[in-house]
Amino acid sequence: MDLSLYEKPLYTDPFFPLRITFEQHKHEGILFEKHWHEEMELLYITEGTLTISINSDTYEVKPGDLIIVNSNELHKGVTAHKDVSYYCMIVDTTSLHNSFIETYTQNRTLTQPNDYTLIKNMIRDDLHVKSTMDNLISEQSSKKMGYELFVKSSVIYLIGYLIRNYGAKQLNEQTYTTRLKNLNRLNKVLEYIDTNYSDSLTVDTAAKMSNLSPYYFCRLFKTATGRSFVQYVNERRIEKAHMLLTKTDLSIMEVALQTGFNDANYFSRAYKKFRKESPSAARKGHIPK
């Protein structure tokens, strides 16, 4: 199984599988590449604006927003600004259980795969969320005696609050397992697209890599990513093209050819569709030094 887009948990303490980091970026562009993991991830924005894509949805986020990436969701972050900062919290929700919680939630929805709740991906203007996140970050930063208990209880409260108020969809065990299986089957294809975007990429080739028929592959790909195969490939190509337009002095035609577009007009239409501006406008707004 190819797990190139799968991110392994980076816990330093197996008894406290919760990782909180403060991320600062002083450059525009990609903040983190598309990937997925089984843990829940929360991004709490403190400075700047950024664009987060989660499966088929895209969110424009600003300071005070909380992004929730549910288990096994493909996600990626980019920004057009040079000063961006946010707290990133990776949590293995199964570790939050104690005997009381396990008994209470045995047939409910906190973390059990046989009854898994998907939480809404973006939360904005919620004072309870802001207060909880601020307290959690303060405890984690100060590391005073007993801070682990405060952090853990804050996380349990926060997840419970999010499930109660922002639970968007509920998955049964079969659906949850299918989502994970689909990601594993598509992993090799997604990685291949990211590294071979300038080549001719066809549905037939991708289907063979997944050991699926073209028809079933297209259905599976659309379900997992929210995009058709052609849409996804073009989106990745446009992302690369935007980088070349704003960071190099290559001509627009050269950029098109290097990112898999053999027709300048088609490249221009595709670029405008995804970026909401023409390639020439993007070049004019970011004259390479």
Backbone bond lengths (Angstrom), bond angles and torsions (degrees), N, CA, C in turn:
res aa  C-N    CA-C-N  psi(-1)  N-CA   C-N-CA  omega(-1)  CA-C   N-CA-C  phi
1 M - - - 1.466 - - 1.523 109.67 -
2 D 1.329 116.84 127.91 1.455 121.81 178.53 1.520 109.29 -87.61
3 L 1.341 115.16 117.68 1.461 119.43 -177.79 1.520 111.17 -114.41
4 S 1.341 117.15 37.61 1.454 120.52 -173.48 1.521 113.31 -64.93
5 L 1.328 118.26 -26.84 1.460 120.44 177.86 1.517 111.79 -97.01
6 Y 1.323 115.68 -1.27 1.463 120.93 -179.58 1.519 108.78 -85.48
7 E 1.335 116.81 128.26 1.459 121.27 179.29 1.517 109.64 -101.29
8 K 1.326 115.86 121.42 1.458 120.12 179.47 1.527 110.30 -74.44
9 P 1.337 117.69 148.85 1.466 120.21 178.17 1.523 110.85 -64.66
10 L 1.339 116.01 141.11 1.469 121.37 -176.91 1.519 110.72 -114.48
11 Y 1.317 116.74 55.87 1.459 120.30 -178.10 1.518 109.48 -86.54
12 T 1.319 116.25 133.49 1.465 120.51 177.68 1.521 111.40 -89.82
13 D 1.316 118.38 -19.15 1.453 123.12 -179.52 1.527 108.74 -127.79
14 P 1.349 118.34 109.00 1.466 120.63 -177.08 1.520 113.15 -62.15
15 F 1.340 117.18 -21.13 1.459 120.36 179.91 1.532 111.85 -88.95
16 F 1.321 115.45 -5.18 1.466 120.10 178.95 1.532 108.18 -138.97
17 P 1.345 116.66 65.53 1.470 120.94 -174.84 1.526 113.03 -74.39
18 L 1.317 114.11 66.06 1.452 121.96 177.65 1.519 106.51 -139.66
19 R 1.312 116.65 122.20 1.465 120.27 -177.96 1.517 109.17 -117.29
20 I 1.319 116.12 121.51 1.464 121.46 177.54 1.521 108.09 -119.71
21 T 1.322 116.66 122.87 1.457 121.43 178.23 1.519 109.88 -128.40
22 F 1.320 115.50 151.55 1.460 121.26 175.68 1.520 107.33 -104.16
23 E 1.315 116.99 117.78 1.459 122.15 -175.06 1.529 109.98 -105.82
24 Q 1.323 115.76 128.54 1.455 121.77 176.28 1.528 109.41 -124.01
25 H 1.325 116.49 133.79 1.456 121.27 -179.43 1.527 109.06 -128.71
26 K 1.317 115.45 130.10 1.460 121.68 -178.62 1.528 111.21 -111.06
27 H 1.310 116.75 25.05 1.461 120.17 -179.35 1.527 108.92 -145.24
28 E 1.309 115.89 152.62 1.461 119.44 176.11 1.525 109.33 -86.16
29 G 1.308 115.33 162.20 1.453 119.29 179.22 1.519 111.74 118.83
30 I 1.317 115.78 -149.57 1.456 121.81 -175.23 1.530 110.50 -77.53
31 L 1.324 116.44 126.97 1.468 122.17 176.23 1.523 110.34 -88.85
32 F 1.313 116.44 -43.19 1.459 121.43 172.36 1.518 108.80 -152.75
33 E 1.323 115.39 139.77 1.457 121.29 -177.33 1.531 110.53 -72.98
34 K 1.304 115.06 164.71 1.463 120.93 179.65 1.529 110.01 -61.46
35 H 1.326 116.39 128.89 1.457 121.60 179.05 1.529 108.71 -158.52
36 W 1.317 116.44 178.47 1.460 121.38 177.89 1.520 108.93 -151.48
37 H 1.317 116.03 161.00 1.464 121.97 176.84 1.522 108.07 -158.28
38 E 1.301 115.58 166.81 1.458 120.46 -176.10 1.521 112.61 -82.90
39 E 1.327 117.42 -16.59 1.457 120.77 179.76 1.522 111.27 -82.66
40 M 1.326 115.63 158.55 1.461 120.96 172.50 1.530 108.73 -79.01
41 E 1.321 116.40 142.68 1.461 121.02 178.29 1.525 109.50 -126.41
42 L 1.327 115.87 134.48 1.455 121.44 177.43 1.519 108.99 -121.93
43 L 1.320 116.88 132.56 1.454 123.04 178.13 1.527 108.16 -118.03
44 Y 1.327 116.05 119.47 1.458 121.71 -178.01 1.523 107.62 -111.42
45 I 1.323 116.74 109.99 1.460 121.97 -171.27 1.528 110.73 -81.11
46 T 1.343 116.25 131.96 1.463 120.88 179.82 1.525 113.43 -117.11
47 E 1.329 117.64 -21.30 1.466 119.77 -179.62 1.522 109.47 -155.05
48 G 1.336 115.40 142.12 1.453 120.45 176.02 1.517 113.53 81.60
49 T 1.303 115.24 177.21 1.463 121.42 176.61 1.524 108.35 -123.42
50 L 1.308 116.39 147.79 1.447 121.40 -179.39 1.513 110.68 -148.76
51 T 1.309 114.75 165.86 1.457 122.23 179.64 1.519 108.93 -114.76
52 I 1.323 115.39 121.98 1.455 120.94 179.62 1.528 108.68 -113.23
53 S 1.318 116.95 125.89 1.459 120.40 174.55 1.517 108.64 -105.81
54 I 1.329 115.72 130.96 1.463 122.19 178.64 1.518 107.16 -129.38
55 N 1.323 115.73 112.95 1.462 121.49 -172.71 1.527 109.12 51.87
56 S 1.313 118.33 -117.18 1.466 120.30 -175.68 1.522 113.64 -95.27
57 D 1.336 117.92 -0.25 1.466 121.21 -175.75 1.530 111.70 -105.93
58 T 1.327 115.29 149.68 1.465 121.87 178.88 1.518 109.15 -125.50
59 Y 1.337 116.48 135.55 1.457 121.69 -177.03 1.526 110.06 -125.73
60 E 1.325 115.97 131.71 1.458 122.04 172.86 1.522 106.59 -95.32
61 V 1.315 117.12 112.79 1.463 120.58 -171.37 1.522 110.92 -115.14
62 K 1.336 114.69 155.17 1.454 121.86 -176.01 1.531 108.51 -139.08
63 P 1.343 117.94 173.64 1.465 120.71 -179.85 1.520 112.48 -53.63
64 G 1.335 115.29 135.76 1.464 121.42 -179.08 1.516 113.23 95.93
65 D 1.338 117.37 -15.98 1.463 120.40 178.73 1.526 110.41 -77.83
66 L 1.318 114.80 148.41 1.460 121.13 174.77 1.524 108.33 -118.35
67 I 1.322 115.87 123.97 1.462 121.89 176.59 1.519 108.70 -102.14
68 I 1.324 116.42 130.39 1.467 121.52 177.27 1.514 108.70 -113.59
69 V 1.323 115.61 120.84 1.462 121.69 174.88 1.520 107.05 -105.08
70 N 1.322 115.73 110.75 1.454 119.73 -179.51 1.527 111.03 -71.73
71 S 1.313 115.40 166.87 1.461 121.09 178.79 1.523 110.84 -55.11
72 N 1.343 115.60 135.35 1.469 122.99 174.45 1.529 113.56 63.45
73 E 1.326 117.08 34.56 1.457 120.20 174.31 1.532 109.27 -108.14
74 L 1.322 116.74 129.25 1.457 121.10 176.12 1.526 108.87 -68.64
75 H 1.319 117.26 131.74 1.458 119.37 -179.48 1.522 111.78 -147.09
76 K 1.327 113.90 153.53 1.468 121.35 -177.08 1.522 108.38 -151.77
77 G 1.350 116.90 150.45 1.452 120.81 -179.94 1.521 112.26 -130.34
78 V 1.332 116.52 134.89 1.469 122.30 176.02 1.519 108.80 -137.09
79 T 1.323 115.46 160.99 1.466 119.85 177.45 1.519 110.10 -145.97
80 A 1.319 115.96 150.44 1.464 121.84 175.18 1.523 110.67 -100.97
81 H 1.335 116.70 5.06 1.465 121.66 -176.86 1.532 110.74 -114.10
82 K 1.310 115.55 158.73 1.462 120.85 -176.14 1.525 113.33 -94.76
83 D 1.312 117.88 -12.06 1.459 120.64 179.14 1.520 109.49 -124.26
84 V 1.317 115.37 101.17 1.466 122.19 -179.32 1.521 108.66 -133.82
85 S 1.320 116.48 134.86 1.461 120.05 175.79 1.522 109.57 -143.72
86 Y 1.315 115.28 148.63 1.466 120.98 -179.54 1.521 109.41 -163.30
87 Y 1.327 114.86 156.35 1.457 120.80 172.32 1.524 108.05 -92.94
88 C 1.313 114.87 135.37 1.461 121.32 178.10 1.524 108.57 -115.17
89 M 1.309 116.13 123.54 1.460 120.96 -178.89 1.527 109.26 -121.58
90 I 1.326 116.00 118.61 1.461 122.65 176.20 1.520 107.10 -106.85
91 V 1.316 116.80 124.89 1.460 119.44 -176.26 1.517 110.86 -135.60
92 D 1.313 114.94 131.49 1.459 121.21 172.33 1.523 106.41 -86.87
93 T 1.330 117.31 102.16 1.461 120.26 -172.14 1.523 112.85 -64.60
94 T 1.334 118.35 -22.83 1.466 119.25 178.81 1.523 111.21 -66.68
95 S 1.341 117.11 -23.59 1.462 120.24 -178.88 1.515 112.48 -76.92
96 L 1.313 118.22 -10.27 1.462 121.21 -175.91 1.521 112.30 -81.59
97 H 1.301 116.93 -6.87 1.462 119.72 -176.25 1.525 112.65 -76.15
98 N 1.301 116.06 142.46 1.454 121.39 161.16 1.523 105.41 -123.04
99 S 1.316 118.19 -177.24 1.460 119.58 -173.88 1.529 111.62 -60.75
100 F 1.326 117.48 -38.31 1.467 119.91 -179.62 1.529 110.68 -66.08
101 I 1.346 115.13 -47.47 1.461 119.13 -178.33 1.522 110.79 -63.81
102 E 1.334 116.88 -41.79 1.453 119.76 179.96 1.522 111.23 -60.40
103 T 1.340 116.31 -41.51 1.464 119.77 179.06 1.519 110.62 -66.04
104 Y 1.334 116.12 -43.39 1.462 120.19 -175.99 1.524 111.83 -67.90
105 T 1.328 116.29 -37.57 1.462 119.60 -173.20 1.524 113.13 -99.63
106 Q 1.318 116.75 11.27 1.468 119.23 -175.48 1.526 111.54 -54.40
107 N 1.321 116.59 -39.29 1.457 119.85 179.92 1.525 111.67 -115.07
108 R 1.361 114.41 25.07 1.453 118.00 -178.72 1.516 110.77 -121.09
109 T 1.346 117.75 -152.88 1.463 118.09 -161.33 1.517 116.78 -122.48
110 L 1.322 120.81 15.52 1.463 117.79 -174.79 1.522 111.75 -66.31
111 T 1.309 117.68 -57.68 1.454 118.10 -176.74 1.518 112.97 -141.92
112 Q 1.296 119.47 3.91 1.453 119.87 -175.31 1.523 110.97 -74.34
113 P 1.358 118.34 125.78 1.454 120.68 -179.52 1.518 113.07 -60.20
114 N 1.363 118.10 -24.39 1.462 118.62 -178.29 1.523 111.62 -80.81
115 D 1.301 116.95 1.70 1.467 120.38 176.77 1.518 107.56 -159.79
116 Y 1.318 116.64 69.51 1.462 122.26 -168.60 1.528 110.54 -96.52
117 T 1.327 116.16 129.03 1.457 121.88 179.96 1.523 111.09 -98.25
118 L 1.329 115.92 125.93 1.451 120.87 171.76 1.519 108.28 -86.56
119 I 1.331 115.80 128.40 1.457 121.37 -179.10 1.524 109.01 -94.95
120 K 1.304 116.27 145.06 1.461 121.64 176.11 1.524 109.52 -50.72
121 N 1.345 117.09 137.99 1.461 120.05 -170.35 1.527 115.03 -75.69
122 M 1.324 119.13 -27.09 1.465 119.18 -179.71 1.522 111.01 -129.70
123 I 1.336 115.50 130.11 1.458 122.58 177.50 1.526 107.93 -116.56
124 R 1.326 115.91 130.40 1.471 120.47 -178.15 1.535 109.74 -135.91
125 D 1.340 115.86 140.61 1.470 122.91 173.99 1.522 112.56 60.50
126 D 1.327 116.89 44.01 1.464 121.62 175.83 1.531 107.67 -115.73
127 L 1.325 116.56 110.74 1.464 121.15 -175.35 1.519 112.44 -66.48
128 H 1.337 117.74 -32.98 1.463 120.50 177.80 1.529 110.61 -64.24
129 V 1.316 115.87 -43.62 1.462 120.69 179.01 1.529 109.99 -63.96
130 K 1.324 116.75 -45.62 1.462 120.40 -179.12 1.521 110.96 -61.28
131 S 1.342 117.13 -45.79 1.457 120.70 -179.10 1.528 111.30 -62.72
132 T 1.324 116.35 -42.79 1.467 120.30 -179.40 1.522 111.22 -65.75
133 M 1.316 116.76 -43.79 1.462 120.27 179.31 1.516 111.28 -64.69
134 D 1.330 117.54 -41.61 1.467 120.69 179.40 1.531 110.91 -62.81
135 N 1.338 117.39 -42.50 1.468 120.85 178.42 1.521 111.05 -65.88
136 L 1.322 116.04 -42.26 1.458 120.95 -179.63 1.530 110.60 -62.10
137 I 1.324 116.79 -45.65 1.459 121.36 -179.67 1.520 110.78 -65.39
138 S 1.331 116.75 -39.02 1.462 120.70 178.93 1.523 111.56 -62.24
139 E 1.336 116.48 -45.01 1.466 120.69 179.31 1.528 110.80 -64.65
140 Q 1.337 116.02 -43.45 1.460 119.89 -178.97 1.525 110.99 -64.29
141 S 1.324 117.05 -36.38 1.467 121.19 -177.95 1.517 112.04 -74.43
142 S 1.346 117.13 -39.45 1.466 120.81 -175.90 1.522 111.99 -76.42
143 K 1.339 115.64 -34.17 1.471 121.65 -179.29 1.534 112.29 52.01
144 K 1.329 115.41 41.30 1.455 119.56 174.76 1.528 109.73 -71.79
145 M 1.334 116.33 166.56 1.455 119.99 -178.66 1.527 110.58 -54.91
146 G 1.319 115.75 129.02 1.455 121.43 178.92 1.516 114.44 83.48
147 Y 1.347 116.90 9.41 1.467 118.84 -175.71 1.525 111.89 -61.80
148 E 1.365 116.99 -31.25 1.466 119.14 -179.52 1.520 111.70 -59.53
149 L 1.345 116.34 -39.05 1.465 119.96 179.46 1.522 111.15 -66.03
150 F 1.346 116.28 -41.32 1.462 119.70 178.44 1.531 111.11 -64.99
151 V 1.331 116.00 -42.57 1.461 119.79 -179.94 1.518 110.54 -64.72
152 K 1.321 116.35 -45.81 1.459 120.41 -178.10 1.531 111.11 -63.57
153 S 1.331 116.53 -42.56 1.462 119.33 179.59 1.523 110.93 -66.82
154 S 1.350 116.98 -35.47 1.462 120.40 177.62 1.521 111.15 -65.35
155 V 1.333 115.85 -39.27 1.465 119.89 179.46 1.526 110.44 -66.44
156 I 1.342 116.64 -43.47 1.465 120.47 178.24 1.522 110.33 -60.48
157 Y 1.340 116.43 -44.87 1.468 120.37 178.60 1.528 110.50 -61.43
158 L 1.332 115.70 -46.19 1.458 120.00 -176.43 1.526 111.36 -62.03
159 I 1.330 117.17 -46.51 1.457 119.96 -179.20 1.525 110.76 -64.83
160 G 1.329 116.50 -41.38 1.456 119.64 176.90 1.518 111.46 -61.24
161 Y 1.332 116.10 -42.39 1.467 120.90 179.58 1.533 110.63 -64.38
162 L 1.335 116.30 -41.82 1.460 120.24 -179.46 1.521 111.49 -66.64
163 I 1.331 117.02 -41.21 1.460 120.10 178.68 1.530 110.48 -63.26
164 R 1.323 116.13 -43.46 1.469 120.18 -177.59 1.529 111.63 -67.41
165 N 1.334 117.06 -39.17 1.461 119.98 -172.18 1.530 114.62 -104.04
166 Y 1.320 116.70 -20.52 1.462 118.99 -175.84 1.527 112.89 -131.85
167 G 1.319 117.72 18.38 1.455 120.38 175.30 1.516 109.39 -62.93
168 A 1.332 116.84 118.98 1.464 120.40 -172.54 1.524 112.52 -100.09
169 K 1.322 116.64 -31.43 1.458 119.80 -174.49 1.512 108.98 -160.51
170 Q 1.314 116.62 147.04 1.453 121.27 -179.24 1.526 109.76 -116.55
171 L 1.319 116.00 132.49 1.459 121.17 -179.59 1.514 110.28 -111.63
172 N 1.335 116.09 136.70 1.455 118.85 172.85 1.535 108.66 -85.08
173 E 1.308 116.12 176.19 1.465 120.29 -174.55 1.522 111.49 -60.36
174 Q 1.316 117.40 -40.71 1.462 120.14 -177.89 1.525 111.57 -65.04
175 T 1.328 116.77 -43.48 1.453 120.74 -179.54 1.521 111.01 -66.81
176 Y 1.330 116.06 -42.18 1.462 120.80 178.72 1.526 110.71 -60.34
177 T 1.331 116.14 -46.09 1.458 121.26 -179.69 1.521 111.07 -64.42
178 T 1.326 116.57 -38.47 1.458 121.02 179.19 1.522 111.46 -64.22
179 R 1.349 116.61 -41.39 1.471 120.31 177.65 1.521 110.82 -57.99
180 L 1.328 116.55 -44.81 1.461 121.06 -179.29 1.527 110.86 -66.21
181 K 1.319 116.11 -42.57 1.466 120.88 179.37 1.522 110.91 -62.27
182 N 1.336 116.18 -41.48 1.457 120.06 -179.86 1.525 112.00 -64.08
183 L 1.327 116.43 -40.92 1.464 119.61 177.76 1.516 111.08 -61.77
184 N 1.321 116.08 -43.39 1.456 119.96 179.10 1.528 111.48 -62.06
185 R 1.319 117.25 -39.49 1.460 121.01 -178.42 1.529 111.22 -70.11
186 L 1.325 116.51 -32.55 1.462 120.22 -176.80 1.519 114.02 -90.64
187 N 1.321 116.81 -9.64 1.462 120.67 -174.85 1.522 112.81 -54.26
188 K 1.322 115.50 -47.35 1.458 120.04 -177.54 1.520 111.12 -62.59
189 V 1.334 116.45 -39.12 1.464 121.17 179.87 1.528 110.88 -66.35
190 L 1.332 117.32 -45.43 1.464 121.00 -179.19 1.522 111.54 -61.98
191 E 1.308 116.26 -41.36 1.463 120.39 178.18 1.529 110.37 -66.92
192 Y 1.319 116.23 -39.44 1.469 120.16 179.36 1.526 110.95 -62.79
193 I 1.327 116.82 -40.95 1.467 120.73 177.91 1.526 110.53 -61.92
194 D 1.311 116.58 -43.71 1.469 120.76 -176.68 1.524 112.56 -64.37
195 T 1.326 117.61 -28.93 1.466 120.63 -176.80 1.527 113.17 -102.09
196 N 1.339 117.99 -11.58 1.461 121.11 -177.24 1.527 111.94 -129.77
197 Y 1.331 116.20 30.50 1.464 120.77 -175.62 1.529 113.45 -62.06
198 S 1.334 117.88 -23.75 1.464 120.29 -178.56 1.527 112.46 -81.95
199 D 1.336 117.05 -11.31 1.463 121.07 179.88 1.524 110.69 -86.44
200 S 1.328 114.85 171.80 1.460 120.04 174.68 1.526 108.23 -76.35
201 L 1.328 116.85 116.95 1.456 122.16 -177.15 1.524 109.04 -114.58
202 T 1.316 116.05 123.88 1.461 120.33 -176.84 1.523 111.08 -120.66
203 V 1.321 115.27 157.12 1.465 121.11 176.46 1.524 110.60 -60.65
204 D 1.320 117.00 -40.57 1.467 120.72 -178.51 1.523 111.32 -60.08
205 T 1.334 116.35 -44.55 1.472 120.12 179.38 1.520 111.15 -63.85
206 A 1.327 116.20 -45.41 1.467 120.53 -179.71 1.520 111.20 -64.48
207 A 1.330 117.27 -39.26 1.465 121.19 179.67 1.523 110.74 -63.21
208 K 1.333 116.79 -40.64 1.466 120.44 178.75 1.523 110.76 -64.14
209 M 1.331 117.47 -37.42 1.464 120.93 178.86 1.520 111.04 -63.62
210 S 1.345 116.70 -28.99 1.466 121.64 -179.10 1.521 112.62 -95.59
211 N 1.341 116.24 0.13 1.464 121.26 -177.31 1.529 111.41 57.49
212 L 1.332 115.05 42.45 1.457 121.10 -179.51 1.528 109.60 -129.95
213 S 1.318 116.32 159.42 1.460 120.24 172.43 1.520 108.18 -71.51
214 P 1.340 118.70 152.61 1.474 120.69 178.86 1.529 112.29 -54.75
215 Y 1.336 116.56 -40.26 1.464 119.90 -178.49 1.529 111.03 -63.56
216 Y 1.347 117.07 -49.44 1.462 119.58 -178.13 1.520 110.77 -69.73
217 F 1.336 116.83 -35.07 1.461 119.96 178.25 1.524 110.58 -60.62
218 C 1.344 116.98 -45.16 1.470 120.25 -179.21 1.518 111.44 -61.63
219 R 1.320 117.09 -40.91 1.462 121.05 178.15 1.528 110.39 -64.72
220 L 1.321 115.72 -44.85 1.460 120.29 -178.72 1.524 111.23 -65.61
221 F 1.330 116.57 -42.46 1.464 121.13 -178.81 1.526 110.70 -62.96
222 K 1.331 116.30 -44.14 1.463 120.63 -179.73 1.526 110.65 -65.06
223 T 1.333 116.98 -39.56 1.466 120.58 179.57 1.521 111.47 -65.03
224 A 1.336 116.63 -40.92 1.468 120.99 -175.45 1.518 112.96 -77.56
225 T 1.341 118.12 -36.37 1.463 120.97 -173.64 1.520 113.77 -108.36
226 G 1.342 116.71 -17.57 1.459 119.85 -176.97 1.509 113.20 80.72
227 R 1.337 117.26 4.86 1.454 122.58 -179.48 1.518 110.23 -132.49
228 S 1.327 115.79 154.78 1.460 118.58 171.30 1.519 108.22 -71.60
229 F 1.322 116.28 164.97 1.460 119.86 179.76 1.528 110.78 -59.54
230 V 1.328 117.24 -45.22 1.466 121.15 -179.03 1.529 110.74 -64.13
231 Q 1.323 117.67 -42.12 1.459 120.70 178.82 1.527 111.16 -61.64
232 Y 1.328 115.45 -43.11 1.467 119.70 -178.21 1.530 110.24 -65.15
233 V 1.327 117.08 -45.62 1.466 120.95 -179.86 1.525 110.02 -61.30
234 N 1.325 117.10 -45.78 1.464 119.97 179.90 1.525 111.98 -63.31
235 E 1.320 116.77 -37.23 1.467 120.00 178.66 1.519 110.98 -63.32
236 R 1.320 116.63 -43.59 1.470 119.80 178.53 1.526 110.50 -64.73
237 R 1.335 116.38 -40.23 1.453 119.69 178.62 1.527 111.65 -63.96
238 I 1.317 116.80 -40.55 1.466 120.46 -180.00 1.524 110.67 -66.22
239 E 1.337 117.16 -36.92 1.467 119.62 176.58 1.528 110.66 -60.03
240 K 1.334 116.07 -43.53 1.465 120.20 178.65 1.521 110.26 -67.76
241 A 1.332 116.98 -39.57 1.451 121.15 -179.90 1.529 110.80 -63.47
242 H 1.324 116.98 -40.71 1.462 120.35 179.35 1.527 110.86 -61.25
243 M 1.310 116.55 -40.33 1.463 120.06 178.03 1.527 110.57 -62.45
244 L 1.335 117.00 -43.63 1.462 120.35 -179.83 1.528 111.69 -67.48
245 L 1.316 117.35 -37.56 1.467 120.83 179.82 1.523 112.11 -66.33
246 T 1.319 116.16 -35.76 1.471 120.06 -174.62 1.524 113.55 -96.02
247 K 1.338 117.46 -13.19 1.464 119.76 -175.89 1.524 114.09 -117.82
248 T 1.335 117.84 -10.56 1.463 120.66 -178.75 1.517 109.85 -129.18
249 D 1.331 116.09 172.71 1.463 120.67 176.71 1.524 111.47 -105.69
250 L 1.315 117.56 21.19 1.460 121.38 175.66 1.527 109.68 -62.13
251 S 1.315 116.43 146.17 1.460 119.43 176.62 1.524 109.34 -69.49
252 I 1.316 116.23 162.00 1.466 120.17 -179.36 1.526 110.39 -60.78
253 M 1.328 117.57 -38.68 1.462 120.18 178.41 1.521 110.80 -65.54
254 E 1.323 117.08 -40.73 1.470 120.18 178.27 1.527 110.88 -63.64
255 V 1.335 116.52 -39.61 1.464 120.59 177.37 1.524 109.95 -62.39
256 A 1.326 116.00 -43.85 1.462 120.38 179.90 1.525 110.71 -59.12
257 L 1.319 116.74 -46.81 1.466 120.75 -177.67 1.532 111.67 -66.41
258 Q 1.324 116.62 -37.78 1.470 119.73 -178.44 1.522 112.58 -72.65
259 T 1.323 117.35 -15.26 1.469 119.72 -179.06 1.531 112.20 -112.76
260 G 1.339 116.39 18.52 1.458 119.18 170.92 1.512 115.99 93.24
261 F 1.343 118.07 7.43 1.461 121.19 178.77 1.531 108.90 -104.45
262 N 1.316 116.91 118.75 1.465 121.16 -179.56 1.520 112.61 -94.34
263 D 1.345 116.16 -6.52 1.458 121.58 -178.76 1.525 108.18 -121.82
264 A 1.339 116.35 118.93 1.467 120.88 -176.21 1.526 111.60 -63.44
265 N 1.326 117.09 -38.04 1.466 120.04 -179.70 1.533 111.22 -66.92
266 Y 1.332 115.64 -42.90 1.466 119.36 178.62 1.528 110.35 -64.37
267 F 1.336 115.92 -39.47 1.462 120.55 177.22 1.530 110.67 -60.63
268 S 1.328 116.01 -44.46 1.463 120.15 -179.02 1.524 111.07 -63.02
269 R 1.337 117.33 -42.60 1.468 120.93 179.85 1.523 110.99 -65.59
270 A 1.339 115.60 -43.68 1.467 119.96 -179.61 1.524 110.84 -65.23
271 Y 1.332 116.72 -41.40 1.461 120.88 179.99 1.524 110.90 -62.36
272 K 1.330 115.91 -45.00 1.463 119.94 -179.18 1.520 111.52 -66.14
273 K 1.327 116.78 -34.60 1.458 120.62 179.40 1.526 111.02 -63.81
274 F 1.331 117.21 -42.75 1.457 120.61 -176.13 1.524 113.35 -87.07
275 R 1.337 117.64 -33.41 1.467 120.59 -174.20 1.533 113.53 -103.46
276 K 1.341 117.43 -8.50 1.470 122.42 179.49 1.527 112.36 63.87
277 E 1.310 116.71 24.10 1.454 122.63 173.57 1.528 107.95 -157.35
278 S 1.314 117.19 160.98 1.459 120.62 -179.56 1.523 110.41 -80.76
279 P 1.339 117.69 160.57 1.468 119.64 175.97 1.527 112.71 -58.17
280 S 1.331 116.58 -38.52 1.469 119.44 -179.95 1.524 111.61 -66.26
281 A 1.336 117.02 -35.59 1.470 120.25 176.80 1.520 110.77 -67.56
282 A 1.329 117.20 -39.08 1.463 120.74 178.02 1.517 110.36 -64.50
283 R 1.315 116.66 -41.62 1.467 121.06 178.49 1.528 110.99 -65.11
284 K 1.325 117.47 -41.09 1.464 122.30 -179.35 1.527 111.63 -64.86
285 G 1.341 116.15 -35.29 1.461 119.91 -178.65 1.512 114.16 -80.61
286 H 1.331 116.69 -14.24 1.475 121.02 179.86 1.514 108.71 -137.89
287 I 1.316 115.07 75.63 1.473 119.71 -179.45 1.523 109.25 -71.85
288 P 1.346 118.15 116.58 1.470 120.75 -178.58 1.519 111.52 -59.18
289 K 1.334 115.06 141.25 1.456 119.63 179.54 1.533 109.97 -86.26
